[in-house]
Amino acid sequence: MKARFSGTCPECGGQIKAGKEILKNSQEKWVHKACSDLQDEIP
Ligand SMILES: [Zn+2]
């Protein structure tokens, strides 16, 4: 999904800008889509 707010990605430490594609990882943290350790969004 797309980020509604800006924040920080706990995986890479980079900024997440509002409107960027993000995913929850296995620890229920919002990270960049490319940084998630899960495969993809739950269908
Ligand atoms: Zn990241």
N, CA, C, O and the ligand as a Tripos MOL2 file, in Angstrom:
@<TRIPOS>MOLECULE
protein
  173   171    44     0     0
PROTEIN
NO_CHARGES

@<TRIPOS>ATOM
      1 N           0.8400   -1.1920    0.0000 N.3       1 MET1
      2 CA          0.0000    0.0000    0.0000 C.3       1 MET1
      3 C           0.8760    1.2430    0.0000 C.2       1 MET1
      4 O           2.0960    1.1540    0.1330 O.2       1 MET1
      5 N           0.2560    2.3820   -0.1470 N.am      2 LYS2
      6 CA          1.0210    3.6220   -0.1590 C.3       2 LYS2
      7 C           1.0390    4.2580    1.2300 C.2       2 LYS2
      8 O           0.0480    4.2450    1.9590 O.2       2 LYS2
      9 N           2.1900    4.8080    1.5640 N.am      3 ALA3
     10 CA          2.3360    5.4550    2.8650 C.3       3 ALA3
     11 C           1.4430    6.6840    2.9370 C.2       3 ALA3
     12 O           1.3880    7.4830    2.0010 O.2       3 ALA3
     13 N           0.7620    6.8220    4.0310 N.am      4 ARG4
     14 CA         -0.0740    8.0080    4.2190 C.3       4 ARG4
     15 C           0.7220    9.1320    4.8740 C.2       4 ARG4
     16 O           0.4000   10.3110    4.7320 O.2       4 ARG4
     17 N           1.7660    8.7360    5.5940 N.am      5 PHE5
     18 CA          2.5740    9.7310    6.3030 C.3       5 PHE5
     19 C           4.0350    9.4560    6.0260 C.2       5 PHE5
     20 O           4.4130    8.3370    5.6820 O.2       5 PHE5
     21 N           4.8420   10.4670    6.1760 N.am      6 SER6
     22 CA          6.2770   10.2740    6.1070 C.3       6 SER6
     23 C           6.7480    9.6130    7.3920 C.2       6 SER6
     24 O           6.1390    9.7640    8.4510 O.2       6 SER6
     25 N           7.8520    8.8730    7.2740 N.am      7 GLY7
     26 CA          8.3960    8.1950    8.4390 C.3       7 GLY7
     27 C           9.7810    7.6730    8.1250 C.2       7 GLY7
     28 O          10.3970    8.0440    7.1260 O.2       7 GLY7
     29 N          10.2530    6.8110    8.9940 N.am      8 THR8
     30 CA         11.5770    6.2360    8.8100 C.3       8 THR8
     31 C          11.4550    4.7280    8.7030 C.2       8 THR8
     32 O          10.7390    4.0930    9.4780 O.2       8 THR8
     33 N          12.1500    4.1700    7.7520 N.am      9 CYS9
     34 CA         12.1620    2.7270    7.5610 C.3       9 CYS9
     35 C          13.1360    2.0960    8.5630 C.2       9 CYS9
     36 O          14.3260    2.4080    8.5450 O.2       9 CYS9
     37 N          12.6410    1.2170    9.4290 N.am     10 PRO10
     38 CA         13.5330    0.6170   10.4300 C.3      10 PRO10
     39 C          14.5170   -0.3870    9.8340 C.2      10 PRO10
     40 O          15.4890   -0.7580   10.4920 O.2      10 PRO10
     41 N          14.2850   -0.8220    8.6270 N.am     11 GLU11
     42 CA         15.1970   -1.7870    7.9980 C.3      11 GLU11
     43 C          16.4490   -1.0980    7.4550 C.2      11 GLU11
     44 O          17.5670   -1.5070    7.7670 O.2      11 GLU11
     45 N          16.2690   -0.0740    6.6600 N.am     12 CYS12
     46 CA         17.4190    0.5720    6.0200 C.3      12 CYS12
     47 C          17.7420    1.9240    6.6450 C.2      12 CYS12
     48 O          18.7720    2.5230    6.3360 O.2      12 CYS12
     49 N          16.8670    2.4020    7.5220 N.am     13 GLY13
     50 CA         17.1100    3.6810    8.1710 C.3      13 GLY13
     51 C          16.7890    4.8780    7.2920 C.2      13 GLY13
     52 O          16.9670    6.0260    7.6970 O.2      13 GLY13
     53 N          16.3140    4.5990    6.0860 N.am     14 GLY14
     54 CA         16.0060    5.6850    5.1660 C.3      14 GLY14
     55 C          14.6260    6.2680    5.4080 C.2      14 GLY14
     56 O          13.8200    5.7340    6.1690 O.2      14 GLY14
     57 N          14.3900    7.3570    4.7480 N.am     15 GLN15
     58 CA         13.1170    8.0340    4.9140 C.3      15 GLN15
     59 C          12.0460    7.3730    4.0550 C.2      15 GLN15
     60 O          12.3040    6.9460    2.9300 O.2      15 GLN15
     61 N          10.8560    7.2990    4.6040 N.am     16 ILE16
     62 CA          9.6910    6.8740    3.8370 C.3      16 ILE16
     63 C           8.8450    8.1150    3.6130 C.2      16 ILE16
     64 O           8.3930    8.7520    4.5640 O.2      16 ILE16
     65 N           8.6400    8.4450    2.3690 N.am     17 LYS17
     66 CA          7.8440    9.6200    2.0610 C.3      17 LYS17
     67 C           6.3990    9.2160    1.8170 C.2      17 LYS17
     68 O           6.1170    8.1320    1.3060 O.2      17 LYS17
     69 N           5.4970   10.1020    2.1890 N.am     18 ALA18
     70 CA          4.0850    9.8660    1.9380 C.3      18 ALA18
     71 C           3.8750    9.6060    0.4470 C.2      18 ALA18
     72 O           4.4100   10.3250   -0.3970 O.2      18 ALA18
     73 N           3.0900    8.5710    0.1300 N.am     19 GLY19
     74 CA          2.8390    8.2150   -1.2570 C.3      19 GLY19
     75 C           3.7360    7.1060   -1.7630 C.2      19 GLY19
     76 O           3.4810    6.5410   -2.8270 O.2      19 GLY19
     77 N           4.7920    6.7820   -1.0130 N.am     20 LYS20
     78 CA          5.6820    5.6780   -1.3810 C.3      20 LYS20
     79 C           5.0120    4.3510   -1.0870 C.2      20 LYS20
     80 O           4.1780    4.2430   -0.1880 O.2      20 LYS20
     81 N           5.3930    3.3340   -1.8660 N.am     21 GLU21
     82 CA          4.8870    1.9860   -1.6070 C.3      21 GLU21
     83 C           5.5920    1.4040   -0.3860 C.2      21 GLU21
     84 O           6.8210    1.3610   -0.3290 O.2      21 GLU21
     85 N           4.8160    0.9660    0.5740 N.am     22 ILE22
     86 CA          5.3710    0.3750    1.7850 C.3      22 ILE22
     87 C           4.6580   -0.9380    2.1030 C.2      22 ILE22
     88 O           3.5540   -1.1970    1.6260 O.2      22 ILE22
     89 N           5.3100   -1.7450    2.9080 N.am     23 LEU23
     90 CA          4.7330   -3.0150    3.3600 C.3      23 LEU23
     91 C           5.0710   -3.1960    4.8270 C.2      23 LEU23
     92 O           6.0420   -2.6320    5.3330 O.2      23 LEU23
     93 N           4.2540   -3.9910    5.5020 N.am     24 LYS24
     94 CA          4.6010   -4.4130    6.8570 C.3      24 LYS24
     95 C           5.5610   -5.5850    6.7670 C.2      24 LYS24
     96 O           5.4110   -6.4590    5.9140 O.2      24 LYS24
     97 N           6.5420   -5.5950    7.6480 N.am     25 ASN25
     98 CA          7.4270   -6.7550    7.6970 C.3      25 ASN25
     99 C           6.9150   -7.7380    8.7500 C.2      25 ASN25
    100 O           5.8290   -7.5660    9.3020 O.2      25 ASN25
    101 N           7.7110   -8.7640    9.0140 N.am     26 SER26
    102 CA          7.2600   -9.8160    9.9260 C.3      26 SER26
    103 C           7.1520   -9.3100   11.3590 C.2      26 SER26
    104 O           6.5510   -9.9700   12.2070 O.2      26 SER26
    105 N           7.7240   -8.1560   11.6310 N.am     27 GLN27
    106 CA          7.6100   -7.5750   12.9760 C.3      27 GLN27
    107 C           6.5510   -6.4850   13.0420 C.2      27 GLN27
    108 O           6.5030   -5.6970   13.9870 O.2      27 GLN27
    109 N           5.7050   -6.4570   12.0200 N.am     28 GLU28
    110 CA          4.5870   -5.5090   12.0030 C.3      28 GLU28
    111 C           5.0510   -4.0610   11.9360 C.2      28 GLU28
    112 O           4.3640   -3.1450   12.3900 O.2      28 GLU28
    113 N           6.2390   -3.8770   11.3560 N.am     29 LYS29
    114 CA          6.7440   -2.5150   11.1850 C.3      29 LYS29
    115 C           6.5650   -2.1350    9.7210 C.2      29 LYS29
    116 O           6.6880   -2.9800    8.8350 O.2      29 LYS29
    117 N           6.2830   -0.8930    9.4780 N.am     30 TRP30
    118 CA          6.1590   -0.4090    8.1060 C.3      30 TRP30
    119 C           7.5480   -0.1210    7.5470 C.2      30 TRP30
    120 O           8.3240    0.6410    8.1240 O.2      30 TRP30
    121 N           7.8380   -0.7420    6.4250 N.am     31 VAL31
    122 CA          9.1350   -0.5660    5.7740 C.3      31 VAL31
    123 C           8.9090   -0.3340    4.2840 C.2      31 VAL31
    124 O           7.8070   -0.5450    3.7770 O.2      31 VAL31
    125 N           9.9460    0.0990    3.5900 N.am     32 HIS32
    126 CA          9.8610    0.1940    2.1310 C.3      32 HIS32
    127 C           9.4550   -1.1610    1.5490 C.2      32 HIS32
    128 O           9.7640   -2.2100    2.1140 O.2      32 HIS32
    129 N           8.7840   -1.1220    0.4530 N.am     33 LYS33
    130 CA          8.3840   -2.3630   -0.1990 C.3      33 LYS33
    131 C           9.5900   -3.2630   -0.4310 C.2      33 LYS33
    132 O           9.5090   -4.4740   -0.2260 O.2      33 LYS33
    133 N          10.7090   -2.6790   -0.8580 N.am     34 ALA34
    134 CA         11.9100   -3.4570   -1.1360 C.3      34 ALA34
    135 C          12.6050   -3.9440    0.1320 C.2      34 ALA34
    136 O          13.4420   -4.8440    0.0670 O.2      34 ALA34
    137 N          12.2760   -3.3700    1.2710 N.am     35 CYS35
    138 CA         12.9580   -3.7140    2.5200 C.3      35 CYS35
    139 C          12.2160   -4.7830    3.3180 C.2      35 CYS35
    140 O          12.7790   -5.3400    4.2600 O.2      35 CYS35
    141 N          10.9820   -5.0780    2.9680 N.am     36 SER36
    142 CA         10.2120   -6.0360    3.7490 C.3      36 SER36
    143 C          10.7900   -7.4340    3.6050 C.2      36 SER36
    144 O          11.2370   -7.8250    2.5270 O.2      36 SER36
    145 N          10.7780   -8.1840    4.7070 N.am     37 ASP37
    146 CA         11.2200   -9.5790    4.6450 C.3      37 ASP37
    147 C          10.0530  -10.5080    4.3080 C.2      37 ASP37
    148 O          10.2280  -11.7240    4.2260 O.2      37 ASP37
    149 N           8.8910   -9.9470    4.1180 N.am     38 LEU38
    150 CA          7.7710  -10.7350    3.6470 C.3      38 LEU38
    151 C           7.6610  -10.5660    2.1340 C.2      38 LEU38
    152 O           8.1630   -9.5940    1.5700 O.2      38 LEU38
    153 N           7.0050  -11.5150    1.4930 N.am     39 GLN39
    154 CA          6.9930  -11.5210    0.0400 C.3      39 GLN39
    155 C           6.1830  -10.3760   -0.5460 C.2      39 GLN39
    156 O           6.6820   -9.6260   -1.3850 O.2      39 GLN39
    157 N           4.9650  -10.2400   -0.1190 N.am     40 ASP40
    158 CA          4.1070   -9.2680   -0.7540 C.3      40 ASP40
    159 C           2.8970   -9.0020    0.1180 C.2      40 ASP40
    160 O           2.7420   -9.5930    1.1870 O.2      40 ASP40
    161 N           2.0620   -8.1280   -0.3390 N.am     41 GLU41
    162 CA          0.8480   -7.8470    0.4130 C.3      41 GLU41
    163 C          -0.0290   -9.0860    0.4490 C.2      41 GLU41
    164 O          -0.0510   -9.8770   -0.4940 O.2      41 GLU41
    165 N          -0.7400   -9.2420    1.5350 N.am     42 ILE42
    166 CA         -1.6720  -10.3470    1.6600 C.3      42 ILE42
    167 C          -2.8180  -10.1030    0.6840 C.2      42 ILE42
    168 O          -3.4030   -9.0200    0.6750 O.2      42 ILE42
    169 N          -3.1400  -11.0910   -0.1310 N.am     43 PRO43
    170 CA         -4.1640  -10.8930   -1.1480 C.3      43 PRO43
    171 C          -5.5410  -10.5900   -0.5460 C.2      43 PRO43
    172 O          -6.5080  -10.3990   -1.2830 O.2      43 PRO43
    173 ZN         13.9020    0.7660    3.7020 Zn       44 ZN44
@<TRIPOS>BOND
     1     1     2 1
     2     2     3 1
     3     3     4 2
     4     3     5 am
     5     5     6 1
     6     6     7 1
     7     7     8 2
     8     7     9 am
     9     9    10 1
    10    10    11 1
    11    11    12 2
    12    11    13 am
    13    13    14 1
    14    14    15 1
    15    15    16 2
    16    15    17 am
    17    17    18 1
    18    18    19 1
    19    19    20 2
    20    19    21 am
    21    21    22 1
    22    22    23 1
    23    23    24 2
    24    23    25 am
    25    25    26 1
    26    26    27 1
    27    27    28 2
    28    27    29 am
    29    29    30 1
    30    30    31 1
    31    31    32 2
    32    31    33 am
    33    33    34 1
    34    34    35 1
    35    35    36 2
    36    35    37 am
    37    37    38 1
    38    38    39 1
    39    39    40 2
    40    39    41 am
    41    41    42 1
    42    42    43 1
    43    43    44 2
    44    43    45 am
    45    45    46 1
    46    46    47 1
    47    47    48 2
    48    47    49 am
    49    49    50 1
    50    50    51 1
    51    51    52 2
    52    51    53 am
    53    53    54 1
    54    54    55 1
    55    55    56 2
    56    55    57 am
    57    57    58 1
    58    58    59 1
    59    59    60 2
    60    59    61 am
    61    61    62 1
    62    62    63 1
    63    63    64 2
    64    63    65 am
    65    65    66 1
    66    66    67 1
    67    67    68 2
    68    67    69 am
    69    69    70 1
    70    70    71 1
    71    71    72 2
    72    71    73 am
    73    73    74 1
    74    74    75 1
    75    75    76 2
    76    75    77 am
    77    77    78 1
    78    78    79 1
    79    79    80 2
    80    79    81 am
    81    81    82 1
    82    82    83 1
    83    83    84 2
    84    83    85 am
    85    85    86 1
    86    86    87 1
    87    87    88 2
    88    87    89 am
    89    89    90 1
    90    90    91 1
    91    91    92 2
    92    91    93 am
    93    93    94 1
    94    94    95 1
    95    95    96 2
    96    95    97 am
    97    97    98 1
    98    98    99 1
    99    99   100 2
   100    99   101 am
   101   101   102 1
   102   102   103 1
   103   103   104 2
   104   103   105 am
   105   105   106 1
   106   106   107 1
   107   107   108 2
   108   107   109 am
   109   109   110 1
   110   110   111 1
   111   111   112 2
   112   111   113 am
   113   113   114 1
   114   114   115 1
   115   115   116 2
   116   115   117 am
   117   117   118 1
   118   118   119 1
   119   119   120 2
   120   119   121 am
   121   121   122 1
   122   122   123 1
   123   123   124 2
   124   123   125 am
   125   125   126 1
   126   126   127 1
   127   127   128 2
   128   127   129 am
   129   129   130 1
   130   130   131 1
   131   131   132 2
   132   131   133 am
   133   133   134 1
   134   134   135 1
   135   135   136 2
   136   135   137 am
   137   137   138 1
   138   138   139 1
   139   139   140 2
   140   139   141 am
   141   141   142 1
   142   142   143 1
   143   143   144 2
   144   143   145 am
   145   145   146 1
   146   146   147 1
   147   147   148 2
   148   147   149 am
   149   149   150 1
   150   150   151 1
   151   151   152 2
   152   151   153 am
   153   153   154 1
   154   154   155 1
   155   155   156 2
   156   155   157 am
   157   157   158 1
   158   158   159 1
   159   159   160 2
   160   159   161 am
   161   161   162 1
   162   162   163 1
   163   163   164 2
   164   163   165 am
   165   165   166 1
   166   166   167 1
   167   167   168 2
   168   167   169 am
   169   169   170 1
   170   170   171 1
   171   171   172 2
@<TRIPOS>SUBSTRUCTURE
     1 MET1         2 RESIDUE 1 A MET
     2 LYS2         6 RESIDUE 1 A LYS
     3 ALA3        10 RESIDUE 1 A ALA
     4 ARG4        14 RESIDUE 1 A ARG
     5 PHE5        18 RESIDUE 1 A PHE
     6 SER6        22 RESIDUE 1 A SER
     7 GLY7        26 RESIDUE 1 A GLY
     8 THR8        30 RESIDUE 1 A THR
     9 CYS9        34 RESIDUE 1 A CYS
    10 PRO10       38 RESIDUE 1 A PRO
    11 GLU11       42 RESIDUE 1 A GLU
    12 CYS12       46 RESIDUE 1 A CYS
    13 GLY13       50 RESIDUE 1 A GLY
    14 GLY14       54 RESIDUE 1 A GLY
    15 GLN15       58 RESIDUE 1 A GLN
    16 ILE16       62 RESIDUE 1 A ILE
    17 LYS17       66 RESIDUE 1 A LYS
    18 ALA18       70 RESIDUE 1 A ALA
    19 GLY19       74 RESIDUE 1 A GLY
    20 LYS20       78 RESIDUE 1 A LYS
    21 GLU21       82 RESIDUE 1 A GLU
    22 ILE22       86 RESIDUE 1 A ILE
    23 LEU23       90 RESIDUE 1 A LEU
    24 LYS24       94 RESIDUE 1 A LYS
    25 ASN25       98 RESIDUE 1 A ASN
    26 SER26      102 RESIDUE 1 A SER
    27 GLN27      106 RESIDUE 1 A GLN
    28 GLU28      110 RESIDUE 1 A GLU
    29 LYS29      114 RESIDUE 1 A LYS
    30 TRP30      118 RESIDUE 1 A TRP
    31 VAL31      122 RESIDUE 1 A VAL
    32 HIS32      126 RESIDUE 1 A HIS
    33 LYS33      130 RESIDUE 1 A LYS
    34 ALA34      134 RESIDUE 1 A ALA
    35 CYS35      138 RESIDUE 1 A CYS
    36 SER36      142 RESIDUE 1 A SER
    37 ASP37      146 RESIDUE 1 A ASP
    38 LEU38      150 RESIDUE 1 A LEU
    39 GLN39      154 RESIDUE 1 A GLN
    40 ASP40      158 RESIDUE 1 A ASP
    41 GLU41      162 RESIDUE 1 A GLU
    42 ILE42      166 RESIDUE 1 A ILE
    43 PRO43      170 RESIDUE 1 A PRO
    44 ZN44       173 GROUP 0 **** ****
